[in-house]
Amino acid sequence: MREDGKKSRRRELAKDVALYLLLLALAFSAAAGRESLFLCVVAAGWLSLPLLVGRDTVLDAGLLFMLVALGTFLSAALARLVLAGS
């Protein structure tokens, strides 16, 4: 039974790391201004969400993911506008 607990914790840690890397790639692609890479990361996020959060909560997680993606994109675009103006 103890091995199952360790395996479960490792699986949860792997899911957390995958989601963290996905969000990090989203932020870097938005900050770099690479819209095509940004859209690829969003598509990869939608394809991987059922594996990361399960089928029951995929729409809730997808909504949150899209809100984070929109916020990241808008803040990066605003930063580029501010830096281009000065």
Residue pairs with C-beta under 8 A, 6 or more apart in sequence:
15 52
15 53
18 48
18 52
19 52
22 41
22 44
22 45
22 48
23 68
25 41
26 38
26 41
26 42
26 45
26 68
26 69
26 72
27 72
27 76
29 37
29 38
29 40
29 41
30 38
30 72
30 73
30 75
30 76
30 77
31 76
31 79
33 76
33 80
38 69
38 73
42 66
42 69
45 65
45 69
46 62
46 65
49 58
49 61
49 62
49 65
50 58
52 61
53 61
